[in-house]
């Protein structure tokens, strides 16, 4: 998927205040690697922006990220 298509999907999503810290989020793999090397924050499909530092396997998947990812696959 092209970056501009992803940006359009993100803009269409309503991002509500919530507890994003309780979930693992979907982020492009190259951005995770870049963040690990540079410390630069990443942006999840749901819009959450942070610097990854915890094991994502220990948390459930963010429902917003999952829904957006499923739409992208179609």
C-alpha positions, 0 to 999 in steps of 0.5 A: 500500500502506498504511503499516501493511501495509508495516510488517507486511511489514518485521517479517516479514522476517529482517534478517541482518547483512550488507554493505548498503553494497554495494547500492542500496535501495528507499525511498519517493520522498517519503522520499528527497526529505524526506531530501534537504531535511532530512537525516533518515535513511530506512529501506529496505524491507529495514530498512537505515536511513541518510542517502542520499548516493551515486548509486544507479545505481552499485550493484546493487539490494539483493536483500532490497529487491527481493524485498519490493518484488515481494511488495508488487506482488502 
